[in-house]
Amino acid sequence: MHGSERNLDRITTLLGQCLGRIEAHAADVQHMDEGATTFLTAEEIDNETAELQQLVGSLLDNVVQADDADLNHIVDQAVRSCIAAVDMPLVVRQRLAPGLPRVACNPGQLTFAVQRALGVGIGHLEPGGELAVVTRREGDTIVFEMESHGEESDSDLDARTATLLEFVADMKGTCRTDADERGTLLLAIELPVALAADDR
């Protein structure tokens, strides 16, 4: 991996972690009883916001200038970096469709979306939990699908995925999430296939 790609991978990982902390704080505030006090101080909010702004700036400075991306390569790298950052045993299963066409989006954007999705999935797991990752083509759409098997339902799913859903929509894609009472979390991102050079 080139130095610029390593920088991009590191920045998008940190950005996803920062957004995850902010969304977790938001979920905590939503569940507070009326009149209760929060331990999240104004200074902590300022620190998280400043870090977020710095990471976004770094991401924009380091983003690869391209309008299509290799989903399988990005998924493989993102899974490796996310697992390396987690301090608990996990079972990860990958089924990446061979020969996928490129996705019509910037590689930096796609890297962030995949890493944020994996962060949501891993955050749902208990030690020893299982994460399954699949890529495939459906017509003019490329699909990234993740299934995370935790031990209980995820009542905070909407709050934890709000940023991801908005981000994928900005990429002209869709993101669907679902969680059942048995603790299974499903997340699917659908993005358009990049046009071949002859079609542009």
C-alpha positions as a printed NumPy array, in Angstrom:
array([[  0.   ,   0.   ,   0.   ],
       [  1.36 ,   3.44 ,  -0.943],
       [  1.961,   6.089,   1.733],
       [ -1.019,   8.181,   0.61 ],
       [ -3.29 ,   5.128,   0.81 ],
       [ -2.019,   4.325,   4.318],
       [ -2.704,   7.925,   5.366],
       [ -6.202,   7.763,   3.902],
       [ -6.909,   4.458,   5.648],
       [ -5.684,   5.803,   9.009],
       [ -7.614,   9.08 ,   8.696],
       [-10.881,   7.414,   7.713],
       [-10.525,   4.923,  10.579],
       [-10.011,   7.756,  13.083],
       [-12.884,   9.721,  11.558],
       [-15.221,   6.768,  11.902],
       [-14.165,   6.239,  15.52 ],
       [-14.751,   9.922,  16.301],
       [-18.222,   9.858,  14.756],
       [-18.964,   6.65 ,  16.638],
       [-18.156,   8.336,  19.955],
       [-20.322,  11.337,  19.091],
       [-23.252,   9.118,  18.087],
       [-22.84 ,   7.057,  21.286],
       [-22.976,  10.269,  23.352],
       [-26.133,  11.294,  21.467],
       [-27.75 ,   7.944,  22.2  ],
       [-26.867,   8.265,  25.913],
       [-28.471,  11.714,  26.062],
       [-31.646,  10.397,  24.383],
       [-32.012,   7.716,  27.071],
       [-31.515,  10.031,  30.04 ],
       [-34.391,  10.572,  32.413],
       [-35.836,  14.062,  32.479],
       [-33.922,  16.228,  34.918],
       [-30.893,  13.916,  34.945],
       [-27.437,  15.392,  34.474],
       [-25.036,  14.301,  31.741],
       [-21.363,  13.512,  32.252],
       [-20.575,  14.814,  28.769],
       [-19.217,  18.29 ,  29.458],
       [-19.072,  21.229,  27.088],
       [-15.286,  20.763,  26.977],
       [-15.674,  17.134,  25.862],
       [-18.123,  18.177,  23.147],
       [-15.711,  20.885,  21.991],
       [-12.839,  18.378,  21.924],
       [-14.817,  15.864,  19.858],
       [-15.982,  18.584,  17.454],
       [-12.452,  19.933,  17.036],
       [-11.107,  16.44 ,  16.358],
       [-13.887,  15.823,  13.852],
       [-13.116,  19.063,  12.005],
       [ -9.4  ,  18.273,  11.937],
       [ -9.994,  14.761,  10.619],
       [-12.361,  15.972,   7.908],
       [ -9.757,  18.527,   6.828],
       [ -7.054,  15.847,   6.733],
       [ -9.342,  13.548,   4.782],
       [ -9.972,  16.228,   2.171],
       [ -6.234,  16.935,   1.928],
       [ -5.35 ,  13.26 ,   1.459],
       [ -8.312,  12.01 ,  -0.547],
       [ -7.463,  10.194,  -3.754],
       [ -8.702,  12.236,  -6.721],
       [-10.724,   9.614,  -8.586],
       [-14.366,   9.088,  -9.402],
       [-14.515,   5.296,  -9.125],
       [-13.351,   2.757,  -6.558],
       [-12.634,  -0.952,  -6.054],
       [-15.078,  -2.113,  -3.374],
       [-13.437,  -5.498,  -2.739],
       [-10.012,  -3.937,  -2.161],
       [-11.469,  -1.318,   0.179],
       [-13.509,  -3.895,   2.123],
       [-10.497,  -6.18 ,   2.541],
       [ -8.301,  -3.327,   3.826],
       [-11.049,  -1.913,   6.068],
       [-11.762,  -5.285,   7.676],
       [ -8.059,  -5.73 ,   8.448],
       [ -7.704,  -2.272,  10.018],
       [-10.928,  -2.542,  12.033],
       [ -9.992,  -5.975,  13.419],
       [ -6.529,  -4.708,  14.338],
       [ -8.113,  -1.84 ,  16.286],
       [-10.492,  -4.079,  18.281],
       [ -9.322,  -5.46 ,  21.604],
       [-11.503,  -8.584,  21.673],
       [-11.731, -11.892,  19.781],
       [-14.074, -11.892,  16.763],
       [-15.061, -14.316,  14.03 ],
       [-15.067, -12.555,  10.646],
       [-16.343, -14.21 ,   7.462],
       [-15.817, -12.567,   4.062],
       [-17.493, -13.512,   0.784],
       [-16.33 , -11.002,  -1.805],
       [-17.69 , -11.541,  -5.324],
       [-14.825, -11.86 ,  -7.826],
       [-14.64 ,  -9.545, -10.823],
       [-16.866,  -6.81 ,  -9.421],
       [-17.005,  -3.665, -11.563],
       [-15.83 ,  -0.458,  -9.939],
       [-18.199,   1.675,  -7.874],
       [-19.148,   5.181,  -9.034],
       [-17.74 ,   7.144,  -6.095],
       [-14.523,   8.554,  -4.695],
       [-12.269,   5.935,  -3.016],
       [-11.987,   8.08 ,   0.117],
       [-15.76 ,   8.327,   0.433],
       [-16.199,   4.592,  -0.059],
       [-13.45 ,   3.805,   2.458],
       [-15.129,   5.977,   5.072],
       [-18.579,   4.431,   4.437],
       [-17.268,   0.854,   4.692],
       [-15.213,   1.567,   7.815],
       [-18.127,   3.338,   9.49 ],
       [-20.426,   0.392,   8.655],
       [-17.9  ,  -2.059,  10.092],
       [-17.581,   0.114,  13.198],
       [-21.34 ,  -0.078,  13.71 ],
       [-21.295,  -3.856,  13.216],
       [-18.344,  -4.469,  15.533],
       [-19.843,  -2.155,  18.156],
       [-22.87 ,  -4.459,  18.183],
       [-20.795,  -7.557,  19.031],
       [-19.825,  -9.23 ,  22.261],
       [-16.382, -10.913,  22.544],
       [-16.345, -13.97 ,  20.291],
       [-19.203, -12.58 ,  18.18 ],
       [-19.478, -13.13 ,  14.427],
       [-19.327, -10.57 ,  11.633],
       [-20.141, -11.602,   8.04 ],
       [-19.254,  -9.356,   5.089],
       [-20.504,  -9.879,   1.529],
       [-20.095,  -7.988,  -1.754],
       [-22.065,  -8.649,  -4.928],
       [-23.543,  -7.053,  -8.014],
       [-27.269,  -6.572,  -8.516],
       [-27.95 ,  -5.128, -11.975],
       [-26.495,  -1.609, -12.099],
       [-25.802,  -1.634,  -8.371],
       [-22.897,  -2.875,  -6.268],
       [-23.889,  -4.103,  -2.81 ],
       [-21.865,  -4.204,   0.409],
       [-23.727,  -6.248,   3.004],
       [-22.781,  -6.83 ,   6.617],
       [-24.389,  -9.119,   9.18 ],
       [-23.428,  -8.817,  12.828],
       [-24.536, -11.389,  15.404],
       [-24.727,  -9.906,  18.892],
       [-26.493, -11.203,  21.973],
       [-29.319,  -8.695,  22.266],
       [-31.41 ,  -6.254,  20.241],
       [-29.901,  -2.905,  19.244],
       [-32.296,  -0.155,  20.337],
       [-29.724,   2.538,  19.467],
       [-29.284,   1.439,  15.851],
       [-30.986,   4.488,  14.33 ],
       [-28.833,   6.91 ,  16.333],
       [-25.601,   4.995,  15.607],
       [-26.21 ,   4.839,  11.846],
       [-27.683,   8.299,  11.212],
       [-24.394,   9.766,   9.957],
       [-23.714,   6.757,   7.722],
       [-27.158,   6.898,   6.082],
       [-26.737,  10.589,   5.271],
       [-23.207,  10.056,   3.975],
       [-24.223,   7.196,   1.654],
       [-27.166,   9.258,   0.352],
       [-24.686,  12.009,  -0.578],
       [-22.8  ,   9.353,  -2.578],
       [-26.023,   8.719,  -4.566],
       [-26.461,   5.38 ,  -2.856],
       [-28.783,   3.84 ,  -0.299],
       [-28.125,   2.314,   3.093],
       [-30.587,   0.002,   4.828],
       [-30.365,  -1.282,   8.388],
       [-32.399,  -3.76 ,  10.376],
       [-32.031,  -5.439,  13.756],
       [-34.124,  -8.215,  15.264],
       [-34.834,  -9.27 ,  18.83 ],
       [-32.363, -12.169,  18.546],
       [-29.444,  -9.769,  18.234],
       [-28.821,  -9.968,  14.483],
       [-27.938,  -6.666,  12.828],
       [-28.145,  -6.336,   9.044],
       [-26.666,  -3.412,   7.129],
       [-26.611,  -3.054,   3.344],
       [-25.067,  -0.274,   1.254],
       [-26.024,  -0.076,  -2.423],
       [-24.046,   2.123,  -4.806],
       [-24.152,   2.614,  -8.583],
       [-21.736,   0.809, -10.895],
       [-19.144,   3.119, -12.466],
       [-19.606,   3.629, -16.189],
       [-16.937,   2.11 , -18.399],
       [-14.69 ,   4.645, -20.086],
       [-16.434,   4.046, -23.43 ],
       [-19.831,   4.846, -21.89 ],
       [-18.85 ,   8.242, -20.451]])
